[in-house]
Amino acid sequence: MAHMLDHFGPSLRAPWTHLEAPELTAELWGAMVEGTAAEAAGRDYAALVAERDRAVIAVRRAVEQARRTSVRP
């Protein structure tokens, strides 16, 4: 997260030009980095990617299952 915010932080503001966006202060930066580190709970990037991929596959399978079993009028 720290690298992402350092690299993309300024450009992340662009989509918010029509909405009020928070200022990326040092305090907000720190809170985001600390929060994502806590959420990662020591898992490395590869483990997080694998977890994300398993979740995406599970959602896709659930959607396909729902499509196969849904009653159509």
PDB file of N, H, CA, C and O in Angstrom:
ATOM      1  N   MET A   1       0.829  -1.184   0.000  1.00  0.00           N
ATOM      2  CA  MET A   1       0.000   0.000   0.000  1.00  0.00           C
ATOM      3  C   MET A   1       0.873   1.246   0.000  1.00  0.00           C
ATOM      4  O   MET A   1       0.576   2.208  -0.709  1.00  0.00           O
ATOM      5  N   ALA A   2       1.934   1.242   0.776  1.00  0.00           N
ATOM      6  H   ALA A   2       2.175   0.461   1.352  1.00  0.00           H
ATOM      7  CA  ALA A   2       2.800   2.420   0.829  1.00  0.00           C
ATOM      8  C   ALA A   2       3.342   2.748  -0.561  1.00  0.00           C
ATOM      9  O   ALA A   2       3.308   3.901  -0.990  1.00  0.00           O
ATOM     10  N   HIS A   3       3.835   1.738  -1.254  1.00  0.00           N
ATOM     11  H   HIS A   3       3.863   0.801  -0.905  1.00  0.00           H
ATOM     12  CA  HIS A   3       4.374   1.961  -2.603  1.00  0.00           C
ATOM     13  C   HIS A   3       3.275   2.454  -3.541  1.00  0.00           C
ATOM     14  O   HIS A   3       3.489   3.380  -4.323  1.00  0.00           O
ATOM     15  N   MET A   4       2.101   1.834  -3.460  1.00  0.00           N
ATOM     16  H   MET A   4       1.928   1.082  -2.824  1.00  0.00           H
ATOM     17  CA  MET A   4       0.993   2.222  -4.334  1.00  0.00           C
ATOM     18  C   MET A   4       0.605   3.679  -4.086  1.00  0.00           C
ATOM     19  O   MET A   4       0.414   4.437  -5.037  1.00  0.00           O
ATOM     20  N   LEU A   5       0.488   4.077  -2.819  1.00  0.00           N
ATOM     21  H   LEU A   5       0.643   3.462  -2.046  1.00  0.00           H
ATOM     22  CA  LEU A   5       0.109   5.453  -2.512  1.00  0.00           C
ATOM     23  C   LEU A   5       1.178   6.442  -2.951  1.00  0.00           C
ATOM     24  O   LEU A   5       0.863   7.514  -3.467  1.00  0.00           O
ATOM     25  N   ASP A   6       2.445   6.084  -2.747  1.00  0.00           N
ATOM     26  H   ASP A   6       2.701   5.213  -2.327  1.00  0.00           H
ATOM     27  CA  ASP A   6       3.530   6.974  -3.187  1.00  0.00           C
ATOM     28  C   ASP A   6       3.509   7.136  -4.702  1.00  0.00           C
ATOM     29  O   ASP A   6       3.724   8.230  -5.224  1.00  0.00           O
ATOM     30  N   HIS A   7       3.250   6.043  -5.393  1.00  0.00           N
ATOM     31  H   HIS A   7       3.076   5.155  -4.969  1.00  0.00           H
ATOM     32  CA  HIS A   7       3.314   6.054  -6.857  1.00  0.00           C
ATOM     33  C   HIS A   7       2.046   6.621  -7.497  1.00  0.00           C
ATOM     34  O   HIS A   7       2.125   7.438  -8.415  1.00  0.00           O
ATOM     35  N   PHE A   8       0.882   6.190  -7.017  1.00  0.00           N
ATOM     36  H   PHE A   8       0.818   5.526  -6.272  1.00  0.00           H
ATOM     37  CA  PHE A   8      -0.378   6.546  -7.669  1.00  0.00           C
ATOM     38  C   PHE A   8      -1.232   7.557  -6.905  1.00  0.00           C
ATOM     39  O   PHE A   8      -2.240   8.030  -7.430  1.00  0.00           O
ATOM     40  N   GLY A   9      -0.847   7.891  -5.686  1.00  0.00           N
ATOM     41  H   GLY A   9      -0.028   7.506  -5.259  1.00  0.00           H
ATOM     42  CA  GLY A   9      -1.649   8.779  -4.860  1.00  0.00           C
ATOM     43  C   GLY A   9      -2.185  10.006  -5.566  1.00  0.00           C
ATOM     44  O   GLY A   9      -3.392  10.242  -5.544  1.00  0.00           O
ATOM     45  N   PRO A  10      -1.312  10.807  -6.201  1.00  0.00           N
ATOM     46  CA  PRO A  10      -1.820  12.013  -6.871  1.00  0.00           C
ATOM     47  C   PRO A  10      -2.822  11.721  -7.987  1.00  0.00           C
ATOM     48  O   PRO A  10      -3.800  12.453  -8.140  1.00  0.00           O
ATOM     49  N   SER A  11      -2.596  10.677  -8.761  1.00  0.00           N
ATOM     50  H   SER A  11      -1.801  10.082  -8.637  1.00  0.00           H
ATOM     51  CA  SER A  11      -3.518  10.390  -9.864  1.00  0.00           C
ATOM     52  C   SER A  11      -4.821   9.761  -9.381  1.00  0.00           C
ATOM     53  O   SER A  11      -5.817   9.775 -10.105  1.00  0.00           O
ATOM     54  N   LEU A  12      -4.827   9.209  -8.170  1.00  0.00           N
ATOM     55  H   LEU A  12      -4.018   9.197  -7.582  1.00  0.00           H
ATOM     56  CA  LEU A  12      -6.066   8.640  -7.627  1.00  0.00           C
ATOM     57  C   LEU A  12      -7.097   9.722  -7.342  1.00  0.00           C
ATOM     58  O   LEU A  12      -8.288   9.436  -7.221  1.00  0.00           O
ATOM     59  N   ARG A  13      -6.646  10.944  -7.237  1.00  0.00           N
ATOM     60  H   ARG A  13      -5.679  11.177  -7.335  1.00  0.00           H
ATOM     61  CA  ARG A  13      -7.558  12.047  -6.968  1.00  0.00           C
ATOM     62  C   ARG A  13      -8.407  12.386  -8.194  1.00  0.00           C
ATOM     63  O   ARG A  13      -9.520  12.887  -8.038  1.00  0.00           O
ATOM     64  N   ALA A  14      -7.924  12.131  -9.389  1.00  0.00           N
ATOM     65  H   ALA A  14      -7.019  11.724  -9.516  1.00  0.00           H
ATOM     66  CA  ALA A  14      -8.619  12.514 -10.622  1.00  0.00           C
ATOM     67  C   ALA A  14     -10.056  11.998 -10.699  1.00  0.00           C
ATOM     68  O   ALA A  14     -10.943  12.776 -11.050  1.00  0.00           O
ATOM     69  N   PRO A  15     -10.336  10.720 -10.387  1.00  0.00           N
ATOM     70  CA  PRO A  15     -11.721  10.253 -10.481  1.00  0.00           C
ATOM     71  C   PRO A  15     -12.659  10.964  -9.516  1.00  0.00           C
ATOM     72  O   PRO A  15     -13.877  10.916  -9.691  1.00  0.00           O
ATOM     73  N   TRP A  16     -12.117  11.612  -8.519  1.00  0.00           N
ATOM     74  H   TRP A  16     -11.128  11.651  -8.377  1.00  0.00           H
ATOM     75  CA  TRP A  16     -12.923  12.266  -7.503  1.00  0.00           C
ATOM     76  C   TRP A  16     -13.168  13.738  -7.825  1.00  0.00           C
ATOM     77  O   TRP A  16     -13.668  14.476  -6.977  1.00  0.00           O
ATOM     78  N   THR A  17     -12.829  14.170  -9.021  1.00  0.00           N
ATOM     79  H   THR A  17     -12.423  13.570  -9.710  1.00  0.00           H
ATOM     80  CA  THR A  17     -12.945  15.595  -9.326  1.00  0.00           C
ATOM     81  C   THR A  17     -14.379  16.103  -9.245  1.00  0.00           C
ATOM     82  O   THR A  17     -14.592  17.301  -9.058  1.00  0.00           O
ATOM     83  N   HIS A  18     -15.352  15.233  -9.380  1.00  0.00           N
ATOM     84  H   HIS A  18     -15.178  14.260  -9.532  1.00  0.00           H
ATOM     85  CA  HIS A  18     -16.747  15.646  -9.277  1.00  0.00           C
ATOM     86  C   HIS A  18     -17.313  15.402  -7.879  1.00  0.00           C
ATOM     87  O   HIS A  18     -18.452  15.766  -7.585  1.00  0.00           O
ATOM     88  N   LEU A  19     -16.513  14.790  -7.038  1.00  0.00           N
ATOM     89  H   LEU A  19     -15.588  14.494  -7.277  1.00  0.00           H
ATOM     90  CA  LEU A  19     -16.905  14.523  -5.660  1.00  0.00           C
ATOM     91  C   LEU A  19     -15.856  15.145  -4.744  1.00  0.00           C
ATOM     92  O   LEU A  19     -14.749  15.460  -5.180  1.00  0.00           O
ATOM     93  N   GLU A  20     -16.201  15.315  -3.506  1.00  0.00           N
ATOM     94  H   GLU A  20     -17.101  15.059  -3.151  1.00  0.00           H
ATOM     95  CA  GLU A  20     -15.227  15.827  -2.563  1.00  0.00           C
ATOM     96  C   GLU A  20     -14.306  14.686  -2.151  1.00  0.00           C
ATOM     97  O   GLU A  20     -14.772  13.653  -1.669  1.00  0.00           O
ATOM     98  N   ALA A  21     -13.024  14.864  -2.335  1.00  0.00           N
ATOM     99  H   ALA A  21     -12.645  15.703  -2.726  1.00  0.00           H
ATOM    100  CA  ALA A  21     -12.052  13.828  -2.011  1.00  0.00           C
ATOM    101  C   ALA A  21     -11.232  14.268  -0.803  1.00  0.00           C
ATOM    102  O   ALA A  21     -10.958  15.454  -0.625  1.00  0.00           O
ATOM    103  N   PRO A  22     -10.850  13.313   0.013  1.00  0.00           N
ATOM    104  CA  PRO A  22     -10.010  13.675   1.157  1.00  0.00           C
ATOM    105  C   PRO A  22      -8.605  14.045   0.684  1.00  0.00           C
ATOM    106  O   PRO A  22      -8.111  13.521  -0.315  1.00  0.00           O
ATOM    107  N   GLU A  23      -7.988  14.937   1.404  1.00  0.00           N
ATOM    108  H   GLU A  23      -8.390  15.364   2.215  1.00  0.00           H
ATOM    109  CA  GLU A  23      -6.599  15.290   1.131  1.00  0.00           C
ATOM    110  C   GLU A  23      -5.731  14.125   1.584  1.00  0.00           C
ATOM    111  O   GLU A  23      -5.917  13.605   2.684  1.00  0.00           O
ATOM    112  N   LEU A  24      -4.789  13.714   0.751  1.00  0.00           N
ATOM    113  H   LEU A  24      -4.638  14.137  -0.142  1.00  0.00           H
ATOM    114  CA  LEU A  24      -3.906  12.606   1.104  1.00  0.00           C
ATOM    115  C   LEU A  24      -2.809  13.145   2.016  1.00  0.00           C
ATOM    116  O   LEU A  24      -1.667  13.349   1.602  1.00  0.00           O
ATOM    117  N   THR A  25      -3.188  13.365   3.255  1.00  0.00           N
ATOM    118  H   THR A  25      -4.115  13.199   3.591  1.00  0.00           H
ATOM    119  CA  THR A  25      -2.266  13.887   4.256  1.00  0.00           C
ATOM    120  C   THR A  25      -1.360  12.765   4.749  1.00  0.00           C
ATOM    121  O   THR A  25      -1.603  11.589   4.480  1.00  0.00           O
ATOM    122  N   ALA A  26      -0.330  13.144   5.463  1.00  0.00           N
ATOM    123  H   ALA A  26      -0.133  14.099   5.682  1.00  0.00           H
ATOM    124  CA  ALA A  26       0.559  12.136   6.057  1.00  0.00           C
ATOM    125  C   ALA A  26      -0.227  11.254   7.022  1.00  0.00           C
ATOM    126  O   ALA A  26       0.029  10.053   7.109  1.00  0.00           O
ATOM    127  N   GLU A  27      -1.169  11.829   7.739  1.00  0.00           N
ATOM    128  H   GLU A  27      -1.378  12.804   7.669  1.00  0.00           H
ATOM    129  CA  GLU A  27      -1.985  11.063   8.682  1.00  0.00           C
ATOM    130  C   GLU A  27      -2.859  10.036   7.959  1.00  0.00           C
ATOM    131  O   GLU A  27      -2.936   8.882   8.382  1.00  0.00           O
ATOM    132  N   LEU A  28      -3.520  10.448   6.867  1.00  0.00           N
ATOM    133  H   LEU A  28      -3.457  11.385   6.523  1.00  0.00           H
ATOM    134  CA  LEU A  28      -4.347   9.522   6.093  1.00  0.00           C
ATOM    135  C   LEU A  28      -3.481   8.457   5.453  1.00  0.00           C
ATOM    136  O   LEU A  28      -3.839   7.279   5.462  1.00  0.00           O
ATOM    137  N   TRP A  29      -2.346   8.853   4.896  1.00  0.00           N
ATOM    138  H   TRP A  29      -2.055   9.809   4.888  1.00  0.00           H
ATOM    139  CA  TRP A  29      -1.401   7.914   4.281  1.00  0.00           C
ATOM    140  C   TRP A  29      -1.028   6.844   5.298  1.00  0.00           C
ATOM    141  O   TRP A  29      -1.083   5.650   5.004  1.00  0.00           O
ATOM    142  N   GLY A  30      -0.650   7.280   6.497  1.00  0.00           N
ATOM    143  H   GLY A  30      -0.606   8.250   6.736  1.00  0.00           H
ATOM    144  CA  GLY A  30      -0.260   6.341   7.541  1.00  0.00           C
ATOM    145  C   GLY A  30      -1.384   5.414   7.943  1.00  0.00           C
ATOM    146  O   GLY A  30      -1.170   4.218   8.142  1.00  0.00           O
ATOM    147  N   ALA A  31      -2.595   5.966   8.066  1.00  0.00           N
ATOM    148  H   ALA A  31      -2.769   6.937   7.905  1.00  0.00           H
ATOM    149  CA  ALA A  31      -3.749   5.146   8.439  1.00  0.00           C
ATOM    150  C   ALA A  31      -4.033   4.087   7.377  1.00  0.00           C
ATOM    151  O   ALA A  31      -4.364   2.948   7.708  1.00  0.00           O
ATOM    152  N   MET A  32      -3.906   4.456   6.113  1.00  0.00           N
ATOM    153  H   MET A  32      -3.638   5.381   5.844  1.00  0.00           H
ATOM    154  CA  MET A  32      -4.157   3.493   5.033  1.00  0.00           C
ATOM    155  C   MET A  32      -3.094   2.401   5.019  1.00  0.00           C
ATOM    156  O   MET A  32      -3.415   1.224   4.855  1.00  0.00           O
ATOM    157  N   VAL A  33      -1.842   2.781   5.188  1.00  0.00           N
ATOM    158  H   VAL A  33      -1.582   3.738   5.321  1.00  0.00           H
ATOM    159  CA  VAL A  33      -0.760   1.800   5.198  1.00  0.00           C
ATOM    160  C   VAL A  33      -0.905   0.875   6.401  1.00  0.00           C
ATOM    161  O   VAL A  33      -0.786  -0.343   6.261  1.00  0.00           O
ATOM    162  N   GLU A  34      -1.161   1.436   7.580  1.00  0.00           N
ATOM    163  H   GLU A  34      -1.257   2.425   7.693  1.00  0.00           H
ATOM    164  CA  GLU A  34      -1.330   0.613   8.785  1.00  0.00           C
ATOM    165  C   GLU A  34      -2.553  -0.298   8.663  1.00  0.00           C
ATOM    166  O   GLU A  34      -2.500  -1.466   9.047  1.00  0.00           O
ATOM    167  N   GLY A  35      -3.640   0.230   8.134  1.00  0.00           N
ATOM    168  H   GLY A  35      -3.683   1.179   7.821  1.00  0.00           H
ATOM    169  CA  GLY A  35      -4.855  -0.559   7.990  1.00  0.00           C
ATOM    170  C   GLY A  35      -4.694  -1.732   7.052  1.00  0.00           C
ATOM    171  O   GLY A  35      -5.162  -2.833   7.341  1.00  0.00           O
ATOM    172  N   THR A  36      -4.033  -1.506   5.927  1.00  0.00           N
ATOM    173  H   THR A  36      -3.653  -0.611   5.691  1.00  0.00           H
ATOM    174  CA  THR A  36      -3.846  -2.614   4.988  1.00  0.00           C
ATOM    175  C   THR A  36      -2.852  -3.629   5.538  1.00  0.00           C
ATOM    176  O   THR A  36      -2.992  -4.826   5.287  1.00  0.00           O
ATOM    177  N   ALA A  37      -1.853  -3.170   6.282  1.00  0.00           N
ATOM    178  H   ALA A  37      -1.740  -2.198   6.486  1.00  0.00           H
ATOM    179  CA  ALA A  37      -0.911  -4.104   6.903  1.00  0.00           C
ATOM    180  C   ALA A  37      -1.639  -4.969   7.931  1.00  0.00           C
ATOM    181  O   ALA A  37      -1.410  -6.177   8.004  1.00  0.00           O
ATOM    182  N   ALA A  38      -2.510  -4.353   8.722  1.00  0.00           N
ATOM    183  H   ALA A  38      -2.695  -3.373   8.663  1.00  0.00           H
ATOM    184  CA  ALA A  38      -3.279  -5.117   9.706  1.00  0.00           C
ATOM    185  C   ALA A  38      -4.195  -6.120   9.014  1.00  0.00           C
ATOM    186  O   ALA A  38      -4.324  -7.259   9.463  1.00  0.00           O
ATOM    187  N   GLU A  39      -4.828  -5.704   7.929  1.00  0.00           N
ATOM    188  H   GLU A  39      -4.724  -4.779   7.564  1.00  0.00           H
ATOM    189  CA  GLU A  39      -5.735  -6.580   7.187  1.00  0.00           C
ATOM    190  C   GLU A  39      -4.962  -7.738   6.550  1.00  0.00           C
ATOM    191  O   GLU A  39      -5.474  -8.855   6.481  1.00  0.00           O
ATOM    192  N   ALA A  40      -3.743  -7.485   6.088  1.00  0.00           N
ATOM    193  H   ALA A  40      -3.326  -6.577   6.144  1.00  0.00           H
ATOM    194  CA  ALA A  40      -2.922  -8.535   5.477  1.00  0.00           C
ATOM    195  C   ALA A  40      -2.468  -9.553   6.525  1.00  0.00           C
ATOM    196  O   ALA A  40      -2.212 -10.712   6.197  1.00  0.00           O
ATOM    197  N   ALA A  41      -2.371  -9.125   7.770  1.00  0.00           N
ATOM    198  H   ALA A  41      -2.579  -8.184   8.036  1.00  0.00           H
ATOM    199  CA  ALA A  41      -2.049 -10.022   8.893  1.00  0.00           C
ATOM    200  C   ALA A  41      -0.811 -10.879   8.635  1.00  0.00           C
ATOM    201  O   ALA A  41      -0.797 -12.073   8.933  1.00  0.00           O
ATOM    202  N   GLY A  42       0.226 -10.256   8.080  1.00  0.00           N
ATOM    203  H   GLY A  42       0.215  -9.285   7.839  1.00  0.00           H
ATOM    204  CA  GLY A  42       1.481 -10.961   7.881  1.00  0.00           C
ATOM    205  C   GLY A  42       1.574 -11.758   6.593  1.00  0.00           C
ATOM    206  O   GLY A  42       2.638 -12.289   6.275  1.00  0.00           O
ATOM    207  N   ARG A  43       0.479 -11.852   5.846  1.00  0.00           N
ATOM    208  H   ARG A  43      -0.385 -11.421   6.105  1.00  0.00           H
ATOM    209  CA  ARG A  43       0.526 -12.584   4.578  1.00  0.00           C
ATOM    210  C   ARG A  43       1.279 -11.758   3.551  1.00  0.00           C
ATOM    211  O   ARG A  43       1.114 -10.540   3.481  1.00  0.00           O
ATOM    212  N   ASP A  44       2.107 -12.423   2.754  1.00  0.00           N
ATOM    213  H   ASP A  44       2.240 -13.413   2.811  1.00  0.00           H
ATOM    214  CA  ASP A  44       2.845 -11.700   1.731  1.00  0.00           C
ATOM    215  C   ASP A  44       1.972 -11.465   0.500  1.00  0.00           C
ATOM    216  O   ASP A  44       0.842 -11.947   0.414  1.00  0.00           O
ATOM    217  N   TYR A  45       2.525 -10.716  -0.443  1.00  0.00           N
ATOM    218  H   TYR A  45       3.443 -10.325  -0.373  1.00  0.00           H
ATOM    219  CA  TYR A  45       1.770 -10.341  -1.643  1.00  0.00           C
ATOM    220  C   TYR A  45       1.247 -11.561  -2.398  1.00  0.00           C
ATOM    221  O   TYR A  45       0.096 -11.577  -2.834  1.00  0.00           O
ATOM    222  N   ALA A  46       2.085 -12.575  -2.550  1.00  0.00           N
ATOM    223  H   ALA A  46       3.020 -12.562  -2.195  1.00  0.00           H
ATOM    224  CA  ALA A  46       1.675 -13.777  -3.293  1.00  0.00           C
ATOM    225  C   ALA A  46       0.495 -14.462  -2.599  1.00  0.00           C
ATOM    226  O   ALA A  46      -0.424 -14.937  -3.267  1.00  0.00           O
ATOM    227  N   ALA A  47       0.514 -14.516  -1.276  1.00  0.00           N
ATOM    228  H   ALA A  47       1.260 -14.130  -0.734  1.00  0.00           H
ATOM    229  CA  ALA A  47      -0.586 -15.142  -0.543  1.00  0.00           C
ATOM    230  C   ALA A  47      -1.869 -14.341  -0.708  1.00  0.00           C
ATOM    231  O   ALA A  47      -2.945 -14.919  -0.861  1.00  0.00           O
ATOM    232  N   LEU A  48      -1.765 -13.020  -0.679  1.00  0.00           N
ATOM    233  H   LEU A  48      -0.891 -12.551  -0.555  1.00  0.00           H
ATOM    234  CA  LEU A  48      -2.943 -12.173  -0.861  1.00  0.00           C
ATOM    235  C   LEU A  48      -3.514 -12.323  -2.265  1.00  0.00           C
ATOM    236  O   LEU A  48      -4.732 -12.372  -2.438  1.00  0.00           O
ATOM    237  N   VAL A  49      -2.648 -12.396  -3.262  1.00  0.00           N
ATOM    238  H   VAL A  49      -1.659 -12.356  -3.121  1.00  0.00           H
ATOM    239  CA  VAL A  49      -3.096 -12.588  -4.642  1.00  0.00           C
ATOM    240  C   VAL A  49      -3.797 -13.929  -4.783  1.00  0.00           C
ATOM    241  O   VAL A  49      -4.845 -14.014  -5.424  1.00  0.00           O
ATOM    242  N   ALA A  50      -3.239 -14.967  -4.200  1.00  0.00           N
ATOM    243  H   ALA A  50      -2.388 -14.898  -3.679  1.00  0.00           H
ATOM    244  CA  ALA A  50      -3.855 -16.296  -4.275  1.00  0.00           C
ATOM    245  C   ALA A  50      -5.217 -16.300  -3.591  1.00  0.00           C
ATOM    246  O   ALA A  50      -6.166 -16.901  -4.095  1.00  0.00           O
ATOM    247  N   GLU A  51      -5.313 -15.629  -2.441  1.00  0.00           N
ATOM    248  H   GLU A  51      -4.542 -15.141  -2.033  1.00  0.00           H
ATOM    249  CA  GLU A  51      -6.594 -15.547  -1.740  1.00  0.00           C
ATOM    250  C   GLU A  51      -7.620 -14.799  -2.576  1.00  0.00           C
ATOM    251  O   GLU A  51      -8.773 -15.220  -2.674  1.00  0.00           O
ATOM    252  N   ARG A  52      -7.207 -13.695  -3.177  1.00  0.00           N
ATOM    253  H   ARG A  52      -6.270 -13.353  -3.098  1.00  0.00           H
ATOM    254  CA  ARG A  52      -8.107 -12.929  -4.044  1.00  0.00           C
ATOM    255  C   ARG A  52      -8.583 -13.785  -5.203  1.00  0.00           C
ATOM    256  O   ARG A  52      -9.772 -13.807  -5.523  1.00  0.00           O
ATOM    257  N   ASP A  53      -7.650 -14.491  -5.832  1.00  0.00           N
ATOM    258  H   ASP A  53      -6.685 -14.473  -5.572  1.00  0.00           H
ATOM    259  CA  ASP A  53      -8.013 -15.309  -6.985  1.00  0.00           C
ATOM    260  C   ASP A  53      -8.984 -16.421  -6.604  1.00  0.00           C
ATOM    261  O   ASP A  53      -9.919 -16.702  -7.353  1.00  0.00           O
ATOM    262  N   ARG A  54      -8.776 -17.062  -5.445  1.00  0.00           N
ATOM    263  H   ARG A  54      -8.016 -16.834  -4.837  1.00  0.00           H
ATOM    264  CA  ARG A  54      -9.711 -18.096  -4.992  1.00  0.00           C
ATOM    265  C   ARG A  54     -11.100 -17.500  -4.771  1.00  0.00           C
ATOM    266  O   ARG A  54     -12.111 -18.121  -5.097  1.00  0.00           O
ATOM    267  N   ALA A  55     -11.137 -16.286  -4.213  1.00  0.00           N
ATOM    268  H   ALA A  55     -10.315 -15.782  -3.949  1.00  0.00           H
ATOM    269  CA  ALA A  55     -12.426 -15.639  -3.965  1.00  0.00           C
ATOM    270  C   ALA A  55     -13.132 -15.289  -5.270  1.00  0.00           C
ATOM    271  O   ALA A  55     -14.342 -15.484  -5.389  1.00  0.00           O
ATOM    272  N   VAL A  56     -12.401 -14.782  -6.233  1.00  0.00           N
ATOM    273  H   VAL A  56     -11.419 -14.624  -6.135  1.00  0.00           H
ATOM    274  CA  VAL A  56     -13.003 -14.428  -7.529  1.00  0.00           C
ATOM    275  C   VAL A  56     -13.545 -15.685  -8.205  1.00  0.00           C
ATOM    276  O   VAL A  56     -14.647 -15.667  -8.753  1.00  0.00           O
ATOM    277  N   ILE A  57     -12.785 -16.764  -8.169  1.00  0.00           N
ATOM    278  H   ILE A  57     -11.890 -16.778  -7.723  1.00  0.00           H
ATOM    279  CA  ILE A  57     -13.237 -18.025  -8.770  1.00  0.00           C
ATOM    280  C   ILE A  57     -14.490 -18.531  -8.062  1.00  0.00           C
ATOM    281  O   ILE A  57     -15.419 -19.007  -8.714  1.00  0.00           O
ATOM    282  N   ALA A  58     -14.524 -18.435  -6.735  1.00  0.00           N
ATOM    283  H   ALA A  58     -13.769 -18.049  -6.205  1.00  0.00           H
ATOM    284  CA  ALA A  58     -15.701 -18.887  -5.982  1.00  0.00           C
ATOM    285  C   ALA A  58     -16.931 -18.070  -6.351  1.00  0.00           C
ATOM    286  O   ALA A  58     -18.020 -18.624  -6.499  1.00  0.00           O
ATOM    287  N   VAL A  59     -16.769 -16.758  -6.501  1.00  0.00           N
ATOM    288  H   VAL A  59     -15.884 -16.308  -6.381  1.00  0.00           H
ATOM    289  CA  VAL A  59     -17.898 -15.909  -6.888  1.00  0.00           C
ATOM    290  C   VAL A  59     -18.372 -16.269  -8.291  1.00  0.00           C
ATOM    291  O   VAL A  59     -19.574 -16.385  -8.531  1.00  0.00           O
ATOM    292  N   ARG A  60     -17.441 -16.446  -9.209  1.00  0.00           N
ATOM    293  H   ARG A  60     -16.465 -16.352  -9.014  1.00  0.00           H
ATOM    294  CA  ARG A  60     -17.824 -16.807 -10.586  1.00  0.00           C
ATOM    295  C   ARG A  60     -18.568 -18.133 -10.616  1.00  0.00           C
ATOM    296  O   ARG A  60     -19.561 -18.278 -11.329  1.00  0.00           O
ATOM    297  N   ARG A  61     -18.090 -19.097  -9.843  1.00  0.00           N
ATOM    298  H   ARG A  61     -17.284 -18.979  -9.263  1.00  0.00           H
ATOM    299  CA  ARG A  61     -18.761 -20.403  -9.792  1.00  0.00           C
ATOM    300  C   ARG A  61     -20.163 -20.264  -9.204  1.00  0.00           C
ATOM    301  O   ARG A  61     -21.102 -20.894  -9.691  1.00  0.00           O
ATOM    302  N   ALA A  62     -20.312 -19.446  -8.165  1.00  0.00           N
ATOM    303  H   ALA A  62     -19.549 -18.934  -7.770  1.00  0.00           H
ATOM    304  CA  ALA A  62     -21.621 -19.240  -7.549  1.00  0.00           C
ATOM    305  C   ALA A  62     -22.581 -18.579  -8.533  1.00  0.00           C
ATOM    306  O   ALA A  62     -23.753 -18.951  -8.598  1.00  0.00           O
ATOM    307  N   VAL A  63     -22.103 -17.618  -9.288  1.00  0.00           N
ATOM    308  H   VAL A  63     -21.151 -17.316  -9.236  1.00  0.00           H
ATOM    309  CA  VAL A  63     -22.956 -16.949 -10.281  1.00  0.00           C
ATOM    310  C   VAL A  63     -23.376 -17.938 -11.358  1.00  0.00           C
ATOM    311  O   VAL A  63     -24.544 -17.972 -11.744  1.00  0.00           O
ATOM    312  N   GLU A  64     -22.453 -18.729 -11.839  1.00  0.00           N
ATOM    313  H   GLU A  64     -21.503 -18.702 -11.526  1.00  0.00           H
ATOM    314  CA  GLU A  64     -22.789 -19.732 -12.860  1.00  0.00           C
ATOM    315  C   GLU A  64     -23.794 -20.744 -12.320  1.00  0.00           C
ATOM    316  O   GLU A  64     -24.736 -21.120 -13.017  1.00  0.00           O
ATOM    317  N   GLN A  65     -23.594 -21.183 -11.082  1.00  0.00           N
ATOM    318  H   GLN A  65     -22.829 -20.877 -10.516  1.00  0.00           H
ATOM    319  CA  GLN A  65     -24.528 -22.121 -10.464  1.00  0.00           C
ATOM    320  C   GLN A  65     -25.904 -21.493 -10.352  1.00  0.00           C
ATOM    321  O   GLN A  65     -26.910 -22.147 -10.630  1.00  0.00           O
ATOM    322  N   ALA A  66     -25.959 -20.230  -9.948  1.00  0.00           N
ATOM    323  H   ALA A  66     -25.142 -19.699  -9.722  1.00  0.00           H
ATOM    324  CA  ALA A  66     -27.244 -19.539  -9.825  1.00  0.00           C
ATOM    325  C   ALA A  66     -27.922 -19.413 -11.184  1.00  0.00           C
ATOM    326  O   ALA A  66     -29.143 -19.543 -11.281  1.00  0.00           O
ATOM    327  N   ARG A  67     -27.155 -19.165 -12.217  1.00  0.00           N
ATOM    328  H   ARG A  67     -26.164 -19.059 -12.138  1.00  0.00           H
ATOM    329  CA  ARG A  67     -27.732 -19.066 -13.570  1.00  0.00           C
ATOM    330  C   ARG A  67     -28.309 -20.400 -14.011  1.00  0.00           C
ATOM    331  O   ARG A  67     -29.372 -20.444 -14.631  1.00  0.00           O
ATOM    332  N   ARG A  68     -27.614 -21.490 -13.695  1.00  0.00           N
ATOM    333  H   ARG A  68     -26.751 -21.454 -13.192  1.00  0.00           H
ATOM    334  CA  ARG A  68     -28.077 -22.821 -14.117  1.00  0.00           C
ATOM    335  C   ARG A  68     -29.338 -23.248 -13.366  1.00  0.00           C
ATOM    336  O   ARG A  68     -30.173 -23.978 -13.898  1.00  0.00           O
ATOM    337  N   THR A  69     -29.462 -22.784 -12.128  1.00  0.00           N
ATOM    338  H   THR A  69     -28.783 -22.190 -11.695  1.00  0.00           H
ATOM    339  CA  THR A  69     -30.586 -23.250 -11.317  1.00  0.00           C
ATOM    340  C   THR A  69     -31.718 -22.249 -11.198  1.00  0.00           C
ATOM    341  O   THR A  69     -32.737 -22.545 -10.573  1.00  0.00           O
ATOM    342  N   SER A  70     -31.563 -21.078 -11.780  1.00  0.00           N
ATOM    343  H   SER A  70     -30.736 -20.837 -12.288  1.00  0.00           H
ATOM    344  CA  SER A  70     -32.634 -20.077 -11.658  1.00  0.00           C
ATOM    345  C   SER A  70     -33.811 -20.448 -12.545  1.00  0.00           C
ATOM    346  O   SER A  70     -33.649 -21.044 -13.610  1.00  0.00           O
ATOM    347  N   VAL A  71     -34.979 -20.086 -12.088  1.00  0.00           N
ATOM    348  H   VAL A  71     -35.111 -19.602 -11.223  1.00  0.00           H
ATOM    349  CA  VAL A  71     -36.202 -20.323 -12.836  1.00  0.00           C
ATOM    350  C   VAL A  71     -36.419 -19.129 -13.740  1.00  0.00           C
ATOM    351  O   VAL A  71     -36.431 -17.985 -13.285  1.00  0.00           O
ATOM    352  N   ARG A  72     -36.586 -19.395 -14.996  1.00  0.00           N
ATOM    353  H   ARG A  72     -36.576 -20.324 -15.365  1.00  0.00           H
ATOM    354  CA  ARG A  72     -36.805 -18.308 -15.951  1.00  0.00           C
ATOM    355  C   ARG A  72     -38.283 -18.260 -16.326  1.00  0.00           C
ATOM    356  O   ARG A  72     -38.907 -19.300 -16.535  1.00  0.00           O
ATOM    357  N   PRO A  73     -38.837 -17.065 -16.411  1.00  0.00           N
ATOM    358  CA  PRO A  73     -40.278 -16.949 -16.773  1.00  0.00           C
ATOM    359  C   PRO A  73     -40.563 -17.371 -18.191  1.00  0.00           C
ATOM    360  O   PRO A  73     -41.713 -17.327 -18.629  1.00  0.00           O
TER     361      PRO A  73
END
